[in-house]
Structures are given as structure tokens and as C-alpha cells.
Amino acid sequence: MVITSEHILCEIKNEVLLITINRPDKLNALNKQTIEELHETLIEAENRNEIRAIILTGAGQKAFVAGADIAEFSDFSVEQGKQLSSNGHFKVFNFIENFSKPIIAAVNGFALGGGLELAMACHLRVVSDNAKMGLPEVSLGLIPGYGGTQRLAHLVGKGKAIEMIVTADMINAQEAYKWGIANHITTQDELLNKCFEITSKISSKSPTAIKTAIKVINAGYNTKLNGYEVEIEEFGKSFATKDFKEGVSAFLEKRKPNFTGE
């Protein structure tokens, strides 16, 4: 069983790890401890072969994550600010984006600042119809520091990203869907069901191929890499995997494949 910590609740269901950020009295705001606990949980999930996908959500019905814990960094120096951002990128946000298993953000309410950045780092986003999303950092004299300036522009385009960040305006679920932030909208009651519906499809596919697909898609957004060249290389490597041999055999034999992730 995946370890549950003070601010992170975990449950495994049908090869899916449900992670709940559990600080409802603080609207699940991300403090240092929560980031550390989430990092440790993700490391363990990475090494558990029986986990095929992850759903990430927030406790309660008000918020997914309503931002970072402002009280923790109100008196930071320049170097402390840089370290705060760097640690977050390394331990959670970039870690999630490059995770080998699909991570779905189940956005069940407010996703503001670091909360929206967390959702955008995930591979898919399913949002409840009461959700409100935004990056309000300029209202504090800051900019988004956990990848928001980059990932928002990738999802919605440069113009809309600049508008959202410099006005600090929130958008609702329908607007998030229109602009490509949300993959799906549901009622709050059906939110997790929709996520599990998606993960049931993922669980039946090749873990090896899924891991590679995530890697190659991300390569296309890395200015140091040529995504097409990475695709050619990884496509070739796929032919050496047991999952490829199993997938082809199952197709020719007209049966369901039994993928092992090798």
C-alpha cells in the first residue's frame, strides 16, 4: 500500500492511484511539507509496476489547490525565492510532467496560482463545472513560479496566456474547456467517475508504449530537442519490447493483449 502522509491521502483502485491533497482548511494550499510529501508519493508510485495511472485531486468540495502557502514565503530573499521555485519545479511540477505514467488532475473547485500550475503539469485535466482557474500572482507583485508562464502559453497560446497572467482574471470551467486547459467537464459528483473511466482505457494499453509516448510528446516542447528525431528513435526501440511482441500476437490471434510493461 502506498504510504499516506499528513497532507497526502492515497488509495489504489483498479491499478490506479488516487492521490488527494489533504489541507481543506487551507483550501489545499501547497506548502513546503506538502510538496515534499507529494514528491515522495510520486517516487513510490513510479516504482510500483501495478500502478498504471494516477488521479490527483484536492480534499473537500471547494478547492483542488488554491495556490501556494503565501505565509511561508512572505519575507523571502531573492535567493530563497529562486530556491523555492527551483525545488518546486524539480520535485513536483517537472516531475509530474515527465512522469512515466499518465497523471490526471481532477479539478474539483478553485485551481489558482500553484494549483493551476499543478493541474497544467498533469497530462490530462478533468474539471468540475464549479471550477475556477487563474494565475493571480501579479496581484502580489510576483509572477507564476512553478511553470505557469510556460505551460499556460503551450495550452492556450501566447496572447491568452499574457491576458490571463497580467489581468489575474479567473476563468470558469467552460472557458477552460474552450481554451484547451480542460479535457473534460463534469459535475462534481461525477468528477472522479469520469477520471476512472479514462484510466480504465489507459490500464488496458501498453505501459511501455504509454511511457514512451509521454516522453516523445514532451520532447516536442523542449527547445533543446528535435521531437521528430526523438520520435524516430523511440519508435524503433519499441520493436524490441515484450509489449510490442504481445500486442502484435494478440492482434493476429484476435484476443486481448496481456501487457506487462516490459
N, C-alpha and C positions, 0 to 999 in steps of 0.2 A: 504493500500500500504506500502511495506517495505521502510523504510527511506533510501534515498540516501544521502551520506555524501560527504565530499570534495574529498576523494580519492577512494570512493567506489560507483559504479553505480549499481542500482538494477532494474530488470524488471521481472514481473511474467507473464509467458505464459504457458497455459495448465497445471496448477498445478506444474510448475517448476519455481524455482527462478534462474534467470541468474544474477550472480554477476560478475562485471567487475572491476578489479583493475585499477584505472584510474590515472596513473602518466606517460603517454607516453614519456614526455620529459626526464624522469629519467629511461626509459625502465622498468617502473612499479616496481622499486626497493622498497623493504619493509623497511620503516622507522617506528619509534615508533607510529606515528599517524595512519599510515595505518593499523598496527597490531591492534591497539585499535578499529578502525572503523570496521575492518573485524570481530573482536570478537563480537562487539555489533550487527552487522548484523546477525551473526550466532545465537546469543542468541534469537533474534527476530524470525528468521526462524524456530528455534527449537520449538517455542511455537505457530506457525501458522499451524493449522491442515490441511489447504487447500494446503500447500506446501508439495509435495510428494518426490521431489528430487531437487538437486542443481547442476548447472553447474557453474564452476569457471574459468574465463579466464582473459586475460590482454588486455588493450586498445591498439589499433593500430595493425600493421602487423609485427612488429619487434620482440616483446618480450611478453612472458607470464609473467614472472618475472625474471629480470636479476640479482637477488641476493638481499642482504641486502644493506642498505644505509651506505657505509663504512665511510663516513664523520661523521656520528653520533657517532661512537664508536672508532675513531682513537686514542683517548687519554684515554681510559677506564682503570681503575684499575682491579685487579683480581676479587674483589667483584662485581664491576659493570659488568664485563664480565659474571660472573655466573648469576647475576640477569637478564641480557639481554637474556641469553639462557633460563633460567627458566621461565621468563614471556612469551617468545615465545612458549615454549612447552605447557604451561598451557592454554594460551589464544587463540592460533590458531592451532598449529600442532597436539598436542594430542587431542585437542577439535574436530578437523576435523576427525581424525582417529576414534574416539569413537562417532561421531555424529550419531543420530538415523535414519537419512535419507541419502540415498546414495548421495555422492558428486563426481561429475565427473570433472576432470581437463581437460579443453580444451586448450591444449598447442599449442599456435599459433606462436611460434618463440623461442627465447632463453629462456631456463629454467636453470639458473645457480645458484649455491650456494643455498641460501634460496629459490630461485624459484623452483629448482628441489626438494628440501626438501618439499616445499608446495605441489607440484604435487604428490610426493610419499605419503604424508599424506592422500591424497584423496583416495577414494575407487576404482576408475577407472581412467584411463588416455587415452584420445584420442589425438593424436598428428598430427600436420600438417607436410607435407613432407619436409618443410623447417626448421623444429625444430632442435635446437642444445641443448644438455643437458650435464651437468657436475657439478662437485663439485671442484672448483678451490681454496678452502680455504688455502691449504698448500702453495700456491704461495704468500700468505700474512703472512705466519708464524702462521696460525690458523688451526683448524680442523673444520669440519661441526659442528654447534652448535644447530641446530634445528631438530635433529633426523636423520640426513643423514647417520651417521655411522651405525645406526641400521637398518633403513628401506631399505637402498640400499642393504645391505647384505641379508635381507629377500627376496628381489625381485630377485637379480641376483646371489646370492651365495657369500661366503666369499672371494674367490680368485679374482673374477671380481671386487668386491667392493673395495678390497685393491688396485688393479691395478688402478681403476678409481680415487680413492682418492689420492694415493701417486704420481701419474703422473700428476694429474689435467687435464687429457685429456678430451675433449668433445667427445660425440658420436652423431651420426645423428639419424634421425627417424627410419631408417631401423635397425640400431644396437639396438636402444631402444626396438623395437618390438622383435628382436631376443632374447634379454636378459630378456624379461618379464617386462620391465618398461612400455612399451606402450601396451594397449589392442588393439588399432586400429590405423591405419594411414590413413589420408585423405589428400586431397588438402586443402589449406587454405580456399577456398571458400565453401567447403563442411563440414568444421570442426564442426560448430555449428549444422548443419542439422544432422550429424551423432550422436552428443550428444543427440539431441532431439529425435532421433529415439530410442536410448537406454532408455531414460527417459519415453517415451510413453509406453514401455513394463513394466517398473517399476511401473508406475502410476496405472496400471490395477491390480496389485498384492496387497496382504495384507500388509498394513503399519506395523501392529503389528508383523507379521512374518519376515518382512524385518529388522525391528529394532532388533529383537531377533537374526536373522542370523548374522548381523554385530557384535553384542555383543559376540556371541559364537565363530565366526571365530577369532576375536581379542584375545579371551581368550587362544587360542592355541599358541599365540605368547607371552603370559605373563608367565614368569618363575615362578610366584607365584601361578599360577592356573593350574589345570588339565583340558584341553579343553574338553576331553571326558566326564568328570563328569559334567562340565557346560552344555554340550550338553544334557545329560540325564535329568538334572534338568529343563532346559528351554523347552525341547521337551514336558515334562509332563505338564508344565504350559500352553503350547499352547492350550491344550484341554479345558481350562476354558475361552478362549477368545470368544468374539462375532464373530470375523473374522473367527475363525475355524468353528463355527456353520454355518455361512453364506457360507463359502467356500464349506463345505460338502453338505449343502442343495442345493446350486446352481449346484454342480456336479450331484447330484442324480436327480435333476429336469431338467437337461440339459439346463441350462441358464447361462448367465454371472453373476458372483458374484458382489454384491454391498458392497465392504469393507468400513468400517467406521474407522478402526484403533483402535477398542476397543477390 
